[in-house]
Amino acid sequence: MIASGRTPHTVGDVMTRTLITTDDATTVHDAMHQMRQSNVSSLVVEPNADGVWGIMTRRDIVTKIVKENKSPVDLTVGQIATRPVITVPPQTHLHEAANVISEKNVSRLLVEKDGEMVGITTETDIFGAIEQFGWIPEPE
């Protein structure tokens, strides 16, 4: 985006295209190490037996493990992952994505194209784009 000189307007412009994934059977302990090694705050969880994607975030670990005084060694990602995920297509305008984030009370959206997960975008991605490139509201 920076090299092109084009101002980002859509989720596809700001999304991270590399998804860091795990599966339901991974222990939360191992998933936490994967998150730390990959320097990410969430892992996309591959579809379960019902074909539903999930996500496990740092917040899930804090609220479902630490707050509940449980062991990350004894629980699997599938036991704490949030399902279903909230998805948007890549052409979703940033203000629409911000609306979804606000309405659904989430901080991440998976980006889906033709039935495949192609990226993830976060509040941080949107904030960074606006801070770097500015924001001009669309005419109503």
OpenMM code with the backbone's topology and positions (N, CA, C; nanometers):
from openmm import Vec3, app, unit

residues = "MET ILE ALA SER GLY ARG THR PRO HIS THR VAL GLY ASP VAL MET THR ARG THR LEU ILE THR THR ASP ASP ALA THR THR VAL HIS ASP ALA MET HIS GLN MET ARG GLN SER ASN VAL SER SER LEU VAL VAL GLU PRO ASN ALA ASP GLY VAL TRP GLY ILE MET THR ARG ARG ASP ILE VAL THR LYS ILE VAL LYS GLU ASN LYS SER PRO VAL ASP LEU THR VAL GLY GLN ILE ALA THR ARG PRO VAL ILE THR VAL PRO PRO GLN THR HIS LEU HIS GLU ALA ALA ASN VAL ILE SER GLU LYS ASN VAL SER ARG LEU LEU VAL GLU LYS ASP GLY GLU MET VAL GLY ILE THR THR GLU THR ASP ILE PHE GLY ALA ILE GLU GLN PHE GLY TRP ILE PRO GLU PRO GLU".split()
positions = [
    Vec3(0.0830, -0.1189, 0.0000),
    Vec3(0.0000, 0.0000, 0.0000),
    Vec3(0.0871, 0.1247, 0.0000),
    Vec3(0.1893, 0.1290, 0.0832),
    Vec3(0.2748, 0.2473, 0.0914),
    Vec3(0.3465, 0.2700, -0.0407),
    Vec3(0.4003, 0.1626, -0.0987),
    Vec3(0.4748, 0.1746, -0.2235),
    Vec3(0.3880, 0.2252, -0.3378),
    Vec3(0.2606, 0.1887, -0.3373),
    Vec3(0.1721, 0.2294, -0.4465),
    Vec3(0.1285, 0.3745, -0.4324),
    Vec3(0.1389, 0.4290, -0.3117),
    Vec3(0.0939, 0.5656, -0.2892),
    Vec3(-0.0575, 0.5781, -0.2807),
    Vec3(-0.1266, 0.4656, -0.2828),
    Vec3(-0.2731, 0.4633, -0.2805),
    Vec3(-0.3234, 0.4597, -0.1372),
    Vec3(-0.4202, 0.5420, -0.1075),
    Vec3(-0.4800, 0.5462, 0.0252),
    Vec3(-0.5707, 0.4254, 0.0446),
    Vec3(-0.5568, 0.3543, 0.1560),
    Vec3(-0.6422, 0.2379, 0.1806),
    Vec3(-0.7864, 0.2785, 0.2089),
    Vec3(-0.8794, 0.2044, 0.1491),
    Vec3(-1.0217, 0.2305, 0.1696),
    Vec3(-1.0980, 0.1066, 0.2132),
    Vec3(-1.0425, -0.0124, 0.1861),
    Vec3(-1.1151, -0.1359, 0.2120),
    Vec3(-1.0375, -0.2267, 0.3058),
    Vec3(-1.1093, -0.3238, 0.3580),
    Vec3(-1.0474, -0.4252, 0.4422),
    Vec3(-0.9354, -0.4961, 0.3661),
    Vec3(-0.9573, -0.5232, 0.2391),
    Vec3(-0.8547, -0.5886, 0.1574),
    Vec3(-0.7264, -0.5084, 0.1481),
    Vec3(-0.7368, -0.3758, 0.1617),
    Vec3(-0.6186, -0.2898, 0.1561),
    Vec3(-0.5335, -0.2992, 0.2820),
    Vec3(-0.5942, -0.3308, 0.3964),
    Vec3(-0.5211, -0.3266, 0.5237),
    Vec3(-0.5059, -0.4622, 0.5911),
    Vec3(-0.5711, -0.5648, 0.5378),
    Vec3(-0.5699, -0.6955, 0.6050),
    Vec3(-0.4320, -0.7602, 0.6018),
    Vec3(-0.4096, -0.8467, 0.6974),
    Vec3(-0.2921, -0.9332, 0.6980),
    Vec3(-0.3290, -1.0565, 0.6176),
    Vec3(-0.2488, -1.0867, 0.5172),
    Vec3(-0.2826, -1.1947, 0.4250),
    Vec3(-0.2350, -1.3319, 0.4717),
    Vec3(-0.1462, -1.3341, 0.5680),
    Vec3(-0.0967, -1.4611, 0.6203),
    Vec3(-0.1710, -1.4926, 0.7493),
    Vec3(-0.2496, -1.5988, 0.7464),
    Vec3(-0.3224, -1.6398, 0.8653),
    Vec3(-0.2378, -1.7382, 0.9446),
    Vec3(-0.2253, -1.7142, 1.0718),
    Vec3(-0.1575, -1.8081, 1.1620),
    Vec3(-0.2686, -1.8951, 1.2196),
    Vec3(-0.2638, -2.0241, 1.1895),
    Vec3(-0.3742, -2.1125, 1.2258),
    Vec3(-0.3301, -2.2215, 1.3232),
    Vec3(-0.4302, -2.2790, 1.3849),
    Vec3(-0.4119, -2.3947, 1.4715),
    Vec3(-0.5383, -2.4785, 1.4606),
    Vec3(-0.5405, -2.5914, 1.5300),
    Vec3(-0.6613, -2.6737, 1.5264),
    Vec3(-0.7156, -2.6937, 1.6678),
    Vec3(-0.8342, -2.7502, 1.6742),
    Vec3(-0.9035, -2.7681, 1.8025),
    Vec3(-0.8249, -2.8518, 1.9021),
    Vec3(-0.7464, -2.9473, 1.8559),
    Vec3(-0.6791, -3.0411, 1.9453),
    Vec3(-0.5537, -2.9842, 2.0116),
    Vec3(-0.5025, -2.8726, 1.9623),
    Vec3(-0.3820, -2.8122, 2.0189),
    Vec3(-0.4110, -2.7643, 2.1609),
    Vec3(-0.3182, -2.7897, 2.2520),
    Vec3(-0.3395, -2.7378, 2.3874),
    Vec3(-0.3276, -2.5860, 2.3846),
    Vec3(-0.3964, -2.5224, 2.4761),
    Vec3(-0.3874, -2.3765, 2.4858),
    Vec3(-0.2431, -2.3369, 2.5151),
    Vec3(-0.1756, -2.4149, 2.5959),
    Vec3(-0.0349, -2.3894, 2.6281),
    Vec3(0.0495, -2.3830, 2.5007),
    Vec3(0.0370, -2.4828, 2.4144),
    Vec3(0.1139, -2.4843, 2.2897),
    Vec3(0.0713, -2.3698, 2.1970),
    Vec3(-0.0572, -2.3404, 2.1955),
    Vec3(-0.1068, -2.2309, 2.1113),
    Vec3(-0.0512, -2.0964, 2.1586),
    Vec3(-0.0390, -2.0809, 2.2894),
    Vec3(0.0180, -1.9573, 2.3440),
    Vec3(0.1622, -1.9400, 2.2972),
    Vec3(0.2379, -2.0482, 2.2956),
    Vec3(0.3763, -2.0417, 2.2465),
    Vec3(0.3778, -2.0050, 2.0984),
    Vec3(0.2861, -2.0624, 2.0225),
    Vec3(0.2766, -2.0320, 1.8796),
    Vec3(0.2451, -1.8832, 1.8592),
    Vec3(0.1552, -1.8303, 1.9392),
    Vec3(0.1205, -1.6880, 1.9293),
    Vec3(0.2418, -1.6007, 1.9597),
    Vec3(0.3127, -1.6363, 2.0632),
    Vec3(0.4293, -1.5572, 2.1021),
    Vec3(0.5399, -1.5643, 1.9974),
    Vec3(0.5651, -1.6849, 1.9458),
    Vec3(0.6685, -1.7010, 1.8426),
    Vec3(0.6333, -1.6262, 1.7147),
    Vec3(0.5045, -1.6220, 1.6826),
    Vec3(0.4590, -1.5545, 1.5607),
    Vec3(0.4308, -1.4067, 1.5832),
    Vec3(0.4408, -1.3618, 1.7073),
    Vec3(0.4147, -1.2232, 1.7446),
    Vec3(0.2750, -1.1785, 1.7006),
    Vec3(0.1749, -1.2605, 1.7359),
    Vec3(0.0358, -1.2292, 1.7048),
    Vec3(-0.0478, -1.2352, 1.8321),
    Vec3(-0.1616, -1.1694, 1.8277),
    Vec3(-0.2489, -1.1666, 1.9443),
    Vec3(-0.3680, -1.2607, 1.9296),
    Vec3(-0.3701, -1.3359, 1.8203),
    Vec3(-0.4784, -1.4326, 1.8005),
    Vec3(-0.4332, -1.5405, 1.7026),
    Vec3(-0.5023, -1.6533, 1.7102),
    Vec3(-0.4826, -1.7617, 1.6143),
    Vec3(-0.6172, -1.7934, 1.5516),
    Vec3(-0.6169, -1.8126, 1.4212),
    Vec3(-0.7374, -1.8563, 1.3528),
    Vec3(-0.7452, -2.0074, 1.3723),
    Vec3(-0.8629, -2.0545, 1.4120),
    Vec3(-0.8804, -2.1963, 1.4418),
    Vec3(-0.9497, -2.2620, 1.3230),
    Vec3(-0.8838, -2.3637, 1.2702),
    Vec3(-0.9355, -2.4339, 1.1531),
    Vec3(-1.0763, -2.4865, 1.1794),
    Vec3(-1.1526, -2.5069, 1.0736),
    Vec3(-1.2927, -2.5495, 1.0928),
    Vec3(-1.3037, -2.6752, 1.1782),
    Vec3(-1.4061, -2.6752, 1.2639),
    Vec3(-1.4337, -2.7924, 1.3472),
    Vec3(-1.5103, -2.8961, 1.2650),
    Vec3(-1.5588, -2.9998, 1.3291),
    Vec3(-1.6299, -3.1079, 1.2588),
    Vec3(-1.7530, -3.0571, 1.1849),
    Vec3(-1.8084, -2.9447, 1.2313),
    Vec3(-1.9253, -2.8851, 1.1660),
    Vec3(-1.8866, -2.7867, 1.0562),
    Vec3(-1.7555, -2.7702, 1.0330),
    Vec3(-1.7093, -2.6788, 0.9288),
    Vec3(-1.7071, -2.5331, 0.9704),
    Vec3(-1.7128, -2.5067, 1.1019),
    Vec3(-1.7185, -2.3692, 1.1518),
    Vec3(-1.5793, -2.3244, 1.1964),
    Vec3(-1.5332, -2.2125, 1.1400),
    Vec3(-1.4051, -2.1535, 1.1781),
    Vec3(-1.4155, -2.0914, 1.3161),
    Vec3(-1.3011, -2.0787, 1.3833),
    Vec3(-1.2966, -2.0156, 1.5132),
    Vec3(-1.1782, -1.9220, 1.5249),
    Vec3(-1.1692, -1.8576, 1.6394),
    Vec3(-1.0549, -1.7714, 1.6689),
    Vec3(-1.0270, -1.7802, 1.8184),
    Vec3(-0.8988, -1.7815, 1.8519),
    Vec3(-0.8573, -1.7787, 1.9911),
    Vec3(-0.7679, -1.6569, 2.0081),
    Vec3(-0.8034, -1.5712, 2.1032),
    Vec3(-0.7316, -1.4468, 2.1243),
    Vec3(-0.6657, -1.4429, 2.2616),
    Vec3(-0.5797, -1.3449, 2.2799),
    Vec3(-0.5213, -1.3231, 2.4129),
    Vec3(-0.6320, -1.3003, 2.5146),
    Vec3(-0.7343, -1.2287, 2.4737),
    Vec3(-0.8461, -1.2010, 2.5646),
    Vec3(-0.9146, -1.3311, 2.6067),
    Vec3(-0.9301, -1.4265, 2.5139),
    Vec3(-0.9880, -1.5562, 2.5494),
    Vec3(-0.9044, -1.6235, 2.6580),
    Vec3(-0.7736, -1.6139, 2.6449),
    Vec3(-0.6851, -1.6772, 2.7430),
    Vec3(-0.6991, -1.6093, 2.8792),
    Vec3(-0.7051, -1.4773, 2.8791),
    Vec3(-0.7184, -1.4044, 3.0047),
    Vec3(-0.8533, -1.4328, 3.0706),
    Vec3(-0.9612, -1.4298, 2.9917),
    Vec3(-1.0945, -1.4431, 3.0518),
    Vec3(-1.1385, -1.5875, 3.0736),
    Vec3(-1.0896, -1.6800, 2.9933),
    Vec3(-1.1361, -1.8180, 3.0041),
    Vec3(-1.0358, -1.9108, 3.0722),
    Vec3(-0.9128, -1.8659, 3.0859),
    Vec3(-0.8103, -1.9477, 3.1516),
    Vec3(-0.7692, -1.8819, 3.2841),
    Vec3(-0.7104, -1.7637, 3.2732),
    Vec3(-0.6567, -1.6983, 3.3926),
    Vec3(-0.7688, -1.6605, 3.4894),
    Vec3(-0.8691, -1.5881, 3.4403),
    Vec3(-0.9796, -1.5448, 3.5276),
    Vec3(-1.0481, -1.6637, 3.5935),
    Vec3(-1.0648, -1.7723, 3.5191),
    Vec3(-1.1335, -1.8912, 3.5704),
    Vec3(-1.0400, -1.9849, 3.6463),
    Vec3(-0.9100, -1.9462, 3.6579),
    Vec3(-0.8113, -2.0228, 3.7319),
    Vec3(-0.7969, -2.1660, 3.6786),
    Vec3(-0.7875, -2.1762, 3.5460),
    Vec3(-0.7708, -2.3062, 3.4803),
    Vec3(-0.6303, -2.3169, 3.4231),
    Vec3(-0.5906, -2.4366, 3.3897),
    Vec3(-0.4569, -2.4605, 3.3362),
    Vec3(-0.4584, -2.4650, 3.1834),
    Vec3(-0.3716, -2.3874, 3.1187),
    Vec3(-0.3636, -2.3923, 2.9728),
    Vec3(-0.3090, -2.5252, 2.9208),
    Vec3(-0.2462, -2.6012, 3.0080),
    Vec3(-0.1951, -2.7328, 2.9685),
    Vec3(-0.3095, -2.8336, 2.9579),
    Vec3(-0.4126, -2.8127, 3.0377),
    Vec3(-0.5229, -2.9085, 3.0455),
    Vec3(-0.6382, -2.8797, 2.9497),
    Vec3(-0.6359, -2.7657, 2.8843),
    Vec3(-0.7452, -2.7303, 2.7934),
    Vec3(-0.6953, -2.7208, 2.6500),
    Vec3(-0.7851, -2.7481, 2.5577),
    Vec3(-0.7497, -2.7380, 2.4165),
    Vec3(-0.8068, -2.6095, 2.3575),
    Vec3(-0.7513, -2.5720, 2.2456),
    Vec3(-0.7986, -2.4545, 2.1739),
    Vec3(-0.9476, -2.4672, 2.1439),
    Vec3(-0.9906, -2.5864, 2.1053),
    Vec3(-1.1316, -2.6078, 2.0738),
    Vec3(-1.2244, -2.5807, 2.1908),
    Vec3(-1.1729, -2.5931, 2.3119),
    Vec3(-1.2552, -2.5700, 2.4305),
    Vec3(-1.2746, -2.4218, 2.4620),
    Vec3(-1.1861, -2.3360, 2.4125),
    Vec3(-1.2007, -2.1936, 2.4453),
    Vec3(-1.2158, -2.1032, 2.3235),
    Vec3(-1.1978, -2.1566, 2.2046),
    Vec3(-1.2078, -2.0734, 2.0840),
    Vec3(-1.3478, -2.0148, 2.0697),
    Vec3(-1.3548, -1.8977, 2.0134),
    Vec3(-1.4818, -1.8322, 1.9857),
    Vec3(-1.5290, -1.8739, 1.8472),
    Vec3(-1.6533, -1.9202, 1.8421),
    Vec3(-1.7147, -1.9615, 1.7159),
    Vec3(-1.8583, -1.9144, 1.7140),
    Vec3(-1.9128, -1.8806, 1.6012),
    Vec3(-1.8447, -1.8645, 1.4727),
    Vec3(-1.7690, -1.7317, 1.4700),
    Vec3(-1.6787, -1.7201, 1.3741),
    Vec3(-1.6064, -1.5946, 1.3567),
    Vec3(-1.6932, -1.4971, 1.2780),
    Vec3(-1.6597, -1.3718, 1.2885),
    Vec3(-1.7270, -1.2679, 1.2114),
    Vec3(-1.6425, -1.2464, 1.0859),
    Vec3(-1.7060, -1.2564, 0.9703),
    Vec3(-1.6329, -1.2421, 0.8444),
    Vec3(-1.6889, -1.1269, 0.7617),
    Vec3(-1.6013, -1.0708, 0.6793),
    Vec3(-1.6399, -0.9692, 0.5820),
    Vec3(-1.5638, -0.9971, 0.4532),
    Vec3(-1.6164, -0.9537, 0.3388),
    Vec3(-1.5414, -0.9681, 0.2137),
    Vec3(-1.4323, -0.8617, 0.2033),
    Vec3(-1.3311, -0.8847, 0.1206),
    Vec3(-1.2193, -0.7902, 0.1101),
    Vec3(-1.2606, -0.6506, 0.0642),
    Vec3(-1.3692, -0.6391, -0.0095),
    Vec3(-1.4102, -0.5086, -0.0613),
    Vec3(-1.4885, -0.4253, 0.0405),
    Vec3(-1.5038, -0.4757, 0.1631),
    Vec3(-1.5736, -0.4014, 0.2674),
    Vec3(-1.4988, -0.2721, 0.2981),
    Vec3(-1.5697, -0.1592, 0.2918),
    Vec3(-1.5089, -0.0295, 0.3194),
    Vec3(-1.4698, -0.0230, 0.4675),
    Vec3(-1.3664, 0.0501, 0.4969),
    Vec3(-1.3168, 0.0584, 0.6347),
    Vec3(-1.4224, 0.1098, 0.7319),
    Vec3(-1.5059, 0.2044, 0.6893),
    Vec3(-1.6079, 0.2525, 0.7831),
    Vec3(-1.7127, 0.1449, 0.8098),
    Vec3(-1.7406, 0.0590, 0.7103),
    Vec3(-1.8327, -0.0527, 0.7321),
    Vec3(-1.7706, -0.1538, 0.8277),
    Vec3(-1.6412, -0.1812, 0.8101),
    Vec3(-1.5709, -0.2736, 0.8988),
    Vec3(-1.5720, -0.2204, 1.0418),
    Vec3(-1.5512, -0.0908, 1.0579),
    Vec3(-1.5544, -0.0301, 1.1908),
    Vec3(-1.6932, -0.0453, 1.2530),
    Vec3(-1.7952, -0.0348, 1.1710),
    Vec3(-1.9325, -0.0524, 1.2188),
    Vec3(-1.9546, -0.1956, 1.2679),
    Vec3(-1.9080, -0.2936, 1.1915),
    Vec3(-1.9224, -0.4347, 1.2303),
    Vec3(-1.8464, -0.4608, 1.3606),
    Vec3(-1.7247, -0.4103, 1.3686),
    Vec3(-1.6440, -0.4271, 1.4898),
    Vec3(-1.7184, -0.3717, 1.6104),
    Vec3(-1.7770, -0.2550, 1.5945),
    Vec3(-1.8502, -0.1909, 1.7032),
    Vec3(-1.9776, -0.2679, 1.7390),
    Vec3(-2.0568, -0.3018, 1.6380),
    Vec3(-2.1840, -0.3707, 1.6627),
    Vec3(-2.1656, -0.5089, 1.7236),
    Vec3(-2.0636, -0.5812, 1.6773),
    Vec3(-2.0408, -0.7183, 1.7247),
    Vec3(-1.9502, -0.7237, 1.8473),
    Vec3(-1.8956, -0.6080, 1.8868),
    Vec3(-1.8066, -0.5999, 2.0023),
    Vec3(-1.6881, -0.6963, 1.9898),
    Vec3(-1.6214, -0.6901, 1.8742),
    Vec3(-1.5027, -0.7704, 1.8480),
    Vec3(-1.3895, -0.6760, 1.8076),
    Vec3(-1.2684, -0.7272, 1.8048),
    Vec3(-1.1568, -0.6430, 1.7616),
    Vec3(-1.0915, -0.6952, 1.6338),
    Vec3(-1.1414, -0.8095, 1.5847),
    Vec3(-1.0849, -0.8713, 1.4641),
    Vec3(-1.1967, -0.9199, 1.3734),
    Vec3(-1.1708, -0.9108, 1.2435),
    Vec3(-1.2623, -0.9659, 1.1444),
    Vec3(-1.1827, -1.0553, 1.0514),
    Vec3(-1.2339, -1.1744, 1.0254),
    Vec3(-1.1708, -1.2575, 0.9234),
    Vec3(-1.2227, -1.2126, 0.7880),
    Vec3(-1.1371, -1.2186, 0.6898),
    Vec3(-1.1722, -1.1745, 0.5554),
    Vec3(-1.1929, -1.2990, 0.4698),
    Vec3(-1.3128, -1.3090, 0.4134),
    Vec3(-1.3528, -1.4279, 0.3387),
    Vec3(-1.3826, -1.3908, 0.1937),
    Vec3(-1.3275, -1.4703, 0.1028),
    Vec3(-1.3519, -1.4496, -0.0398),
    Vec3(-1.3794, -1.5849, -0.1038),
    Vec3(-1.4924, -1.5949, -0.1691),
    Vec3(-1.5315, -1.7188, -0.2374),
    Vec3(-1.5239, -1.8404, -0.1449),
    Vec3(-1.5685, -1.8233, -0.0203),
    Vec3(-1.5723, -1.9332, 0.0741),
    Vec3(-1.4400, -1.9669, 0.1404),
    Vec3(-1.3346, -1.8921, 0.1103),
    Vec3(-1.2037, -1.9169, 0.1705),
    Vec3(-1.1629, -1.8000, 0.2584),
    Vec3(-1.0947, -1.8304, 0.3687),
    Vec3(-1.0410, -1.7253, 0.4541),
    Vec3(-0.9109, -1.6763, 0.3904),
    Vec3(-0.9079, -1.5483, 0.3551),
    Vec3(-0.7928, -1.4936, 0.2828),
    Vec3(-0.7133, -1.3924, 0.3650),
    Vec3(-0.7624, -1.3594, 0.4844),
    Vec3(-0.6897, -1.2632, 0.5661),
    Vec3(-0.7625, -1.2334, 0.6950),
    Vec3(-0.7022, -1.1439, 0.7704),
    Vec3(-0.7608, -1.0982, 0.8957),
    Vec3(-0.7301, -0.9497, 0.9080),
    Vec3(-0.8251, -0.8754, 0.9606),
    Vec3(-0.8009, -0.7340, 0.9864),
    Vec3(-0.8444, -0.7030, 1.1287),
    Vec3(-0.7756, -0.6092, 1.1880),
    Vec3(-0.7999, -0.5761, 1.3280),
    Vec3(-0.8237, -0.4272, 1.3447),
    Vec3(-0.8686, -0.3910, 1.4640),
    Vec3(-0.8796, -0.2487, 1.4969),
    Vec3(-0.7446, -0.1804, 1.4778),
    Vec3(-0.6383, -0.2490, 1.5135),
    Vec3(-0.5040, -0.1934, 1.5002),
    Vec3(-0.4704, -0.1649, 1.3546),
    Vec3(-0.5083, -0.2552, 1.2633),
    Vec3(-0.4832, -0.2337, 1.1206),
    Vec3(-0.5568, -0.1093, 1.0704),
    Vec3(-0.6822, -0.0973, 1.1101),
    Vec3(-0.7624, 0.0168, 1.0656),
    Vec3(-0.7063, 0.1459, 1.1251),
    Vec3(-0.6761, 0.1439, 1.2540),
    Vec3(-0.6171, 0.2607, 1.3197),
    Vec3(-0.4880, 0.3019, 1.2494),
    Vec3(-0.4007, 0.2047, 1.2218),
    Vec3(-0.2724, 0.2338, 1.1574),
    Vec3(-0.2894, 0.2973, 1.0204),
    Vec3(-0.3850, 0.2473, 0.9433),
    Vec3(-0.4097, 0.3030, 0.8098),
    Vec3(-0.4592, 0.4466, 0.8199),
    Vec3(-0.5496, 0.4714, 0.9137),
    Vec3(-0.6051, 0.6052, 0.9301),
    Vec3(-0.4983, 0.7016, 0.9808),
    Vec3(-0.4176, 0.6547, 1.0760),
    Vec3(-0.3118, 0.7400, 1.1300),
    Vec3(-0.2107, 0.7754, 1.0213),
    Vec3(-0.1746, 0.6783, 0.9392),
    Vec3(-0.0717, 0.7006, 0.8378),
    Vec3(-0.1237, 0.7776, 0.7171),
    Vec3(-0.2448, 0.7464, 0.6729),
    Vec3(-0.2948, 0.8034, 0.5480),
    Vec3(-0.4034, 0.9094, 0.5674),
    Vec3(-0.4532, 0.9234, 0.6898),
    Vec3(-0.5610, 1.0188, 0.7146),
    Vec3(-0.6961, 0.9554, 0.6872),
    Vec3(-0.7997, 1.0303, 0.7172),
    Vec3(-0.9353, 0.9799, 0.7002),
    Vec3(-1.0235, 1.0898, 0.6454),
    Vec3(-1.0858, 1.0637, 0.5331),
    Vec3(-1.1836, 1.1546, 0.4745),
    Vec3(-1.3172, 1.0814, 0.4721),
    Vec3(-1.4119, 1.1268, 0.5497),
    Vec3(-1.5419, 1.0583, 0.5532),
    Vec3(-1.6064, 1.0568, 0.4144),
    Vec3(-1.6764, 0.9478, 0.3879),
    Vec3(-1.7509, 0.9383, 0.2623),
    Vec3(-1.8718, 1.0299, 0.2682),
    Vec3(-1.9108, 1.0881, 0.1564),
    Vec3(-2.0330, 1.1695, 0.1556),
    Vec3(-2.1536, 1.0823, 0.1879),
    Vec3(-2.2462, 1.1392, 0.2630),
    Vec3(-2.3659, 1.0616, 0.2999),
    Vec3(-2.4776, 1.0846, 0.2036),
] * unit.nanometer
topology = app.Topology()
chain = topology.addChain("A")
for resn in residues:
    res = topology.addResidue(resn, chain)
    for name in ("N", "CA", "C"):
        topology.addAtom(name, app.Element.getBySymbol(name[0]), res)
